[in-house]
Each structure stands twice: as C-alpha cells, then as structure tokens.
Amino acid sequence: MSHNCNCGCSSENNSSTSQGLQITTRDQATPLTTQTQIKISGMTCGHCVSSVTEELKELAGVQNVDVILDAQGISTATVTATEKLSESSIREAIDEAGYTVEAINA
C-alpha cells in the first residue's frame, strides 16, 4: 500500500520507520474497552455499593466499576470491560448482590 506523506517511511516496510519507531497494529495493541451503564434500584449505602462492585468485577473482562449512589432513587454503575458484557450476566451479578436492574445501556 502506497501513501504520499513526507515522513520518510517506506510503504514496503510498514512495521518500523527510519527513526527506529515501532508501529503496533490494533490487534497487538491494548484491547479496546467498552463501557456499560446500569441503572440499579434498592441501593441505600456504601455496603450496597461494595456488594454490587464486587459482583460486577467478577464478570469476565471487567476492568473497573464506578457506582454513583442515589440512596433515594436509582443508582448508576458504569462498568469498563475489555469485551461486551451480556445483559444476562449483568442481571445475574446484580441479582446476586441483592438488587434490581432497572436499565442497561451499552
């Protein structure tokens, strides 16, 4: 594949440049992440947040869980994962923690 840039690279050798830089293709790089927002009812305190966080972190590919507690209404959990999470696995995790999923937005 040929291109018209002024960087001095060669289209015949696209894995490195004349400056010794290494180009990494997407399949070798850090995997893309997905974020899923979950609306959860029934959470009223820090212990609730800990329970939900612990259950969600057990799902395959989950890197991070952030929960915004709304003790008087619907709390929001944002899950960052290296793969798309299934709705059923999310619902099972929240149910295991003892709460109810109101909505899932991927």
PyMOL commands that place a pseudoatom at each C-alpha (Angstrom):
pseudoatom trace, name=CA, resn=MET, resi=1, chain=A, elem=C, hetatm=0, pos=[0.000, 0.000, 0.000]
pseudoatom trace, name=CA, resn=SER, resi=2, chain=A, elem=C, hetatm=0, pos=[1.482, 3.309, -1.087]
pseudoatom trace, name=CA, resn=HIS, resi=3, chain=A, elem=C, hetatm=0, pos=[0.949, 6.666, 0.545]
pseudoatom trace, name=CA, resn=ASN, resi=4, chain=A, elem=C, hetatm=0, pos=[2.049, 10.248, -0.036]
pseudoatom trace, name=CA, resn=CYS, resi=5, chain=A, elem=C, hetatm=0, pos=[3.491, 11.621, 3.181]
pseudoatom trace, name=CA, resn=ASN, resi=6, chain=A, elem=C, hetatm=0, pos=[6.739, 13.374, 3.980]
pseudoatom trace, name=CA, resn=CYS, resi=7, chain=A, elem=C, hetatm=0, pos=[7.760, 11.234, 6.950]
pseudoatom trace, name=CA, resn=GLY, resi=8, chain=A, elem=C, hetatm=0, pos=[10.466, 9.308, 5.102]
pseudoatom trace, name=CA, resn=CYS, resi=9, chain=A, elem=C, hetatm=0, pos=[8.908, 5.909, 5.703]
pseudoatom trace, name=CA, resn=SER, resi=10, chain=A, elem=C, hetatm=0, pos=[8.610, 3.217, 3.094]
pseudoatom trace, name=CA, resn=SER, resi=11, chain=A, elem=C, hetatm=0, pos=[5.292, 1.651, 2.229]
pseudoatom trace, name=CA, resn=GLU, resi=12, chain=A, elem=C, hetatm=0, pos=[7.177, -1.635, 1.729]
pseudoatom trace, name=CA, resn=ASN, resi=13, chain=A, elem=C, hetatm=0, pos=[8.194, -1.742, 5.399]
pseudoatom trace, name=CA, resn=ASN, resi=14, chain=A, elem=C, hetatm=0, pos=[5.246, -0.541, 7.469]
pseudoatom trace, name=CA, resn=SER, resi=15, chain=A, elem=C, hetatm=0, pos=[6.327, -2.134, 10.769]
pseudoatom trace, name=CA, resn=SER, resi=16, chain=A, elem=C, hetatm=0, pos=[9.078, 0.386, 11.511]
pseudoatom trace, name=CA, resn=THR, resi=17, chain=A, elem=C, hetatm=0, pos=[10.301, 3.768, 10.340]
pseudoatom trace, name=CA, resn=SER, resi=18, chain=A, elem=C, hetatm=0, pos=[13.703, 5.180, 9.532]
pseudoatom trace, name=CA, resn=GLN, resi=19, chain=A, elem=C, hetatm=0, pos=[13.743, 6.787, 13.016]
pseudoatom trace, name=CA, resn=GLY, resi=20, chain=A, elem=C, hetatm=0, pos=[13.594, 3.342, 14.650]
pseudoatom trace, name=CA, resn=LEU, resi=21, chain=A, elem=C, hetatm=0, pos=[9.995, 3.732, 15.840]
pseudoatom trace, name=CA, resn=GLN, resi=22, chain=A, elem=C, hetatm=0, pos=[7.863, 0.622, 16.134]
pseudoatom trace, name=CA, resn=ILE, resi=23, chain=A, elem=C, hetatm=0, pos=[4.344, 0.741, 14.740]
pseudoatom trace, name=CA, resn=THR, resi=24, chain=A, elem=C, hetatm=0, pos=[1.923, -1.526, 16.549]
pseudoatom trace, name=CA, resn=THR, resi=25, chain=A, elem=C, hetatm=0, pos=[-1.211, -2.684, 14.791]
pseudoatom trace, name=CA, resn=ARG, resi=26, chain=A, elem=C, hetatm=0, pos=[-4.555, -2.707, 16.635]
pseudoatom trace, name=CA, resn=ASP, resi=27, chain=A, elem=C, hetatm=0, pos=[-4.594, -6.493, 17.139]
pseudoatom trace, name=CA, resn=GLN, resi=28, chain=A, elem=C, hetatm=0, pos=[-1.261, -6.252, 19.018]
pseudoatom trace, name=CA, resn=ALA, resi=29, chain=A, elem=C, hetatm=0, pos=[-2.153, -3.140, 20.988]
pseudoatom trace, name=CA, resn=THR, resi=30, chain=A, elem=C, hetatm=0, pos=[-4.134, -2.822, 24.181]
pseudoatom trace, name=CA, resn=PRO, resi=31, chain=A, elem=C, hetatm=0, pos=[-7.651, -4.107, 23.529]
pseudoatom trace, name=CA, resn=LEU, resi=32, chain=A, elem=C, hetatm=0, pos=[-10.430, -1.605, 23.135]
pseudoatom trace, name=CA, resn=THR, resi=33, chain=A, elem=C, hetatm=0, pos=[-12.706, -1.192, 26.108]
pseudoatom trace, name=CA, resn=THR, resi=34, chain=A, elem=C, hetatm=0, pos=[-16.458, -0.908, 26.325]
pseudoatom trace, name=CA, resn=GLN, resi=35, chain=A, elem=C, hetatm=0, pos=[-18.497, 0.965, 28.889]
pseudoatom trace, name=CA, resn=THR, resi=36, chain=A, elem=C, hetatm=0, pos=[-21.882, -0.154, 30.099]
pseudoatom trace, name=CA, resn=GLN, resi=37, chain=A, elem=C, hetatm=0, pos=[-24.161, 1.924, 32.312]
pseudoatom trace, name=CA, resn=ILE, resi=38, chain=A, elem=C, hetatm=0, pos=[-26.522, 0.079, 34.596]
pseudoatom trace, name=CA, resn=LYS, resi=39, chain=A, elem=C, hetatm=0, pos=[-29.415, 1.687, 36.469]
pseudoatom trace, name=CA, resn=ILE, resi=40, chain=A, elem=C, hetatm=0, pos=[-29.961, -0.142, 39.772]
pseudoatom trace, name=CA, resn=SER, resi=41, chain=A, elem=C, hetatm=0, pos=[-32.697, 0.207, 42.392]
pseudoatom trace, name=CA, resn=GLY, resi=42, chain=A, elem=C, hetatm=0, pos=[-32.586, -0.748, 46.052]
pseudoatom trace, name=CA, resn=MET, resi=43, chain=A, elem=C, hetatm=0, pos=[-29.117, 0.554, 46.913]
pseudoatom trace, name=CA, resn=THR, resi=44, chain=A, elem=C, hetatm=0, pos=[-29.023, 2.750, 50.028]
pseudoatom trace, name=CA, resn=CYS, resi=45, chain=A, elem=C, hetatm=0, pos=[-25.469, 2.797, 51.454]
pseudoatom trace, name=CA, resn=GLY, resi=46, chain=A, elem=C, hetatm=0, pos=[-21.764, 2.138, 50.971]
pseudoatom trace, name=CA, resn=HIS, resi=47, chain=A, elem=C, hetatm=0, pos=[-22.220, -1.542, 51.714]
pseudoatom trace, name=CA, resn=CYS, resi=48, chain=A, elem=C, hetatm=0, pos=[-24.656, -1.755, 48.788]
pseudoatom trace, name=CA, resn=VAL, resi=49, chain=A, elem=C, hetatm=0, pos=[-22.050, -0.118, 46.536]
pseudoatom trace, name=CA, resn=SER, resi=50, chain=A, elem=C, hetatm=0, pos=[-19.397, -2.597, 47.713]
pseudoatom trace, name=CA, resn=SER, resi=51, chain=A, elem=C, hetatm=0, pos=[-21.666, -5.588, 47.084]
pseudoatom trace, name=CA, resn=VAL, resi=52, chain=A, elem=C, hetatm=0, pos=[-22.581, -4.504, 43.558]
pseudoatom trace, name=CA, resn=THR, resi=53, chain=A, elem=C, hetatm=0, pos=[-18.977, -3.575, 42.723]
pseudoatom trace, name=CA, resn=GLU, resi=54, chain=A, elem=C, hetatm=0, pos=[-17.678, -6.934, 43.946]
pseudoatom trace, name=CA, resn=GLU, resi=55, chain=A, elem=C, hetatm=0, pos=[-20.207, -8.930, 41.908]
pseudoatom trace, name=CA, resn=LEU, resi=56, chain=A, elem=C, hetatm=0, pos=[-19.654, -6.922, 38.719]
pseudoatom trace, name=CA, resn=LYS, resi=57, chain=A, elem=C, hetatm=0, pos=[-15.851, -7.190, 38.998]
pseudoatom trace, name=CA, resn=GLU, resi=58, chain=A, elem=C, hetatm=0, pos=[-16.191, -10.985, 38.896]
pseudoatom trace, name=CA, resn=LEU, resi=59, chain=A, elem=C, hetatm=0, pos=[-17.535, -10.830, 35.321]
pseudoatom trace, name=CA, resn=ALA, resi=60, chain=A, elem=C, hetatm=0, pos=[-15.003, -11.778, 32.629]
pseudoatom trace, name=CA, resn=GLY, resi=61, chain=A, elem=C, hetatm=0, pos=[-13.182, -8.793, 31.143]
pseudoatom trace, name=CA, resn=VAL, resi=62, chain=A, elem=C, hetatm=0, pos=[-14.275, -6.221, 33.729]
pseudoatom trace, name=CA, resn=GLN, resi=63, chain=A, elem=C, hetatm=0, pos=[-11.510, -3.728, 34.457]
pseudoatom trace, name=CA, resn=ASN, resi=64, chain=A, elem=C, hetatm=0, pos=[-13.299, -1.116, 36.517]
pseudoatom trace, name=CA, resn=VAL, resi=65, chain=A, elem=C, hetatm=0, pos=[-16.646, -0.412, 38.195]
pseudoatom trace, name=CA, resn=ASP, resi=66, chain=A, elem=C, hetatm=0, pos=[-17.765, 3.072, 39.256]
pseudoatom trace, name=CA, resn=VAL, resi=67, chain=A, elem=C, hetatm=0, pos=[-21.009, 3.439, 41.194]
pseudoatom trace, name=CA, resn=ILE, resi=68, chain=A, elem=C, hetatm=0, pos=[-22.907, 6.658, 41.836]
pseudoatom trace, name=CA, resn=LEU, resi=69, chain=A, elem=C, hetatm=0, pos=[-25.182, 6.006, 44.792]
pseudoatom trace, name=CA, resn=ASP, resi=70, chain=A, elem=C, hetatm=0, pos=[-28.636, 7.593, 44.888]
pseudoatom trace, name=CA, resn=ALA, resi=71, chain=A, elem=C, hetatm=0, pos=[-29.976, 6.308, 48.208]
pseudoatom trace, name=CA, resn=GLN, resi=72, chain=A, elem=C, hetatm=0, pos=[-33.431, 7.775, 47.487]
pseudoatom trace, name=CA, resn=GLY, resi=73, chain=A, elem=C, hetatm=0, pos=[-33.775, 6.510, 43.929]
pseudoatom trace, name=CA, resn=ILE, resi=74, chain=A, elem=C, hetatm=0, pos=[-31.947, 4.799, 41.079]
pseudoatom trace, name=CA, resn=SER, resi=75, chain=A, elem=C, hetatm=0, pos=[-28.163, 4.372, 41.379]
pseudoatom trace, name=CA, resn=THR, resi=76, chain=A, elem=C, hetatm=0, pos=[-25.867, 4.167, 38.350]
pseudoatom trace, name=CA, resn=ALA, resi=77, chain=A, elem=C, hetatm=0, pos=[-22.996, 1.736, 37.839]
pseudoatom trace, name=CA, resn=THR, resi=78, chain=A, elem=C, hetatm=0, pos=[-20.563, 2.301, 34.972]
pseudoatom trace, name=CA, resn=VAL, resi=79, chain=A, elem=C, hetatm=0, pos=[-18.629, -0.838, 34.041]
pseudoatom trace, name=CA, resn=THR, resi=80, chain=A, elem=C, hetatm=0, pos=[-15.492, -0.677, 31.890]
pseudoatom trace, name=CA, resn=ALA, resi=81, chain=A, elem=C, hetatm=0, pos=[-14.590, -4.013, 30.284]
pseudoatom trace, name=CA, resn=THR, resi=82, chain=A, elem=C, hetatm=0, pos=[-12.363, -5.419, 27.555]
pseudoatom trace, name=CA, resn=GLU, resi=83, chain=A, elem=C, hetatm=0, pos=[-15.345, -7.131, 25.967]
pseudoatom trace, name=CA, resn=LYS, resi=84, chain=A, elem=C, hetatm=0, pos=[-19.060, -6.530, 25.637]
pseudoatom trace, name=CA, resn=LEU, resi=85, chain=A, elem=C, hetatm=0, pos=[-20.905, -7.896, 28.659]
pseudoatom trace, name=CA, resn=SER, resi=86, chain=A, elem=C, hetatm=0, pos=[-24.082, -9.875, 28.157]
pseudoatom trace, name=CA, resn=GLU, resi=87, chain=A, elem=C, hetatm=0, pos=[-27.242, -8.446, 29.635]
pseudoatom trace, name=CA, resn=SER, resi=88, chain=A, elem=C, hetatm=0, pos=[-27.975, -11.768, 31.339]
pseudoatom trace, name=CA, resn=SER, resi=89, chain=A, elem=C, hetatm=0, pos=[-24.580, -11.868, 33.106]
pseudoatom trace, name=CA, resn=ILE, resi=90, chain=A, elem=C, hetatm=0, pos=[-25.050, -8.285, 34.309]
pseudoatom trace, name=CA, resn=ARG, resi=91, chain=A, elem=C, hetatm=0, pos=[-28.544, -9.051, 35.596]
pseudoatom trace, name=CA, resn=GLU, resi=92, chain=A, elem=C, hetatm=0, pos=[-27.291, -12.206, 37.370]
pseudoatom trace, name=CA, resn=ALA, resi=93, chain=A, elem=C, hetatm=0, pos=[-24.475, -10.270, 39.076]
pseudoatom trace, name=CA, resn=ILE, resi=94, chain=A, elem=C, hetatm=0, pos=[-26.798, -7.505, 40.298]
pseudoatom trace, name=CA, resn=ASP, resi=95, chain=A, elem=C, hetatm=0, pos=[-29.373, -10.061, 41.423]
pseudoatom trace, name=CA, resn=GLU, resi=96, chain=A, elem=C, hetatm=0, pos=[-26.656, -11.989, 43.303]
pseudoatom trace, name=CA, resn=ALA, resi=97, chain=A, elem=C, hetatm=0, pos=[-25.782, -8.765, 45.127]
pseudoatom trace, name=CA, resn=GLY, resi=98, chain=A, elem=C, hetatm=0, pos=[-29.461, -8.420, 46.097]
pseudoatom trace, name=CA, resn=TYR, resi=99, chain=A, elem=C, hetatm=0, pos=[-30.570, -5.508, 43.916]
pseudoatom trace, name=CA, resn=THR, resi=100, chain=A, elem=C, hetatm=0, pos=[-32.691, -4.876, 40.821]
pseudoatom trace, name=CA, resn=VAL, resi=101, chain=A, elem=C, hetatm=0, pos=[-31.554, -3.806, 37.365]
pseudoatom trace, name=CA, resn=GLU, resi=102, chain=A, elem=C, hetatm=0, pos=[-33.821, -1.068, 36.028]
pseudoatom trace, name=CA, resn=ALA, resi=103, chain=A, elem=C, hetatm=0, pos=[-31.988, -0.471, 32.719]
pseudoatom trace, name=CA, resn=ILE, resi=104, chain=A, elem=C, hetatm=0, pos=[-28.787, -1.376, 30.863]
pseudoatom trace, name=CA, resn=ASN, resi=105, chain=A, elem=C, hetatm=0, pos=[-27.244, 0.992, 28.317]
pseudoatom trace, name=CA, resn=ALA, resi=106, chain=A, elem=C, hetatm=0, pos=[-24.243, -0.312, 26.411]
for i in range(1, 106): cmd.bond("trace and resi %d" % i, "trace and resi %d" % (i + 1))
show_as sticks, trace
zoom trace
